[in-house]
Amino acid sequence: MAHENAKLLLGQADTFSQRAEAVRQAIALGMPLSEIELYLDWLDQTQPLPSRPDEEQADRSASG
């Protein structure tokens, strides 16, 4: 069950920083890093993550 919760967190992460936090939480839930990597690879094939430079630009506009 914990791995299913971890997968939900990983799947809901829309930005690079959200994904990094979701990975930390998935590890804390006991999901092995190898499974996290495989799941993220699968997610990237089905729905690409926005690139990091776009996120940094959005973060700057929101705080400015």
N, C-alpha and C positions, 0 to 999 in steps of 0.2 A: 504494500500500500504506500509506503514512503516513497518508493521509486515512481509510482504514479503521480504523487504530489510533486515530486521533483520535475517530472516531465511536463506537468502543467505549468510550473514556474518557468521552465526553460522555453516552453512554447509561447508564453505570453510576453516574453521579453522582446521589445520592439527596437531597442537601441543597443549599441555596443555596451554602454555602462550598465543597462538593465540586464543584459545577458551575463555580464561579468558577475553581477550580484546574484543572479539566478544560479550560476555555476557554483558560487560559494555556498549558497543555501542547499543546493542539491548534494554537495559533498557533506555538508553538515547533517543532512538527512540519511547519509550512509550510502549514497549512490556512488559506485566506483567511477573514477575518472575515465576509464576506458569506455564504460557505458555512456557517460555524458558526451564524450567525443563522438561516439557512433550516433547518438541521438541528434546531436547538433549538426553532424554531417547530413543526416537524413532531412532535418528541418531546412538546412540550406538548399538542398536539392528541390524541396517542395515550395519554399517561400524564402527567397534571398533576404538577408538582413541588410538594412540600409548601411551605406559605407560610413566609416567613422568621421571623415572630414565634414560631411553634411551635418552630423550630430554636433560636432564642435561649433560649427557656424550657427546652428540653431540655438545651442546653449549660450553663445555670445549675444545673439539678438534678444533672447528672453531676459538676460540679466542686464542688458544695456539700456 
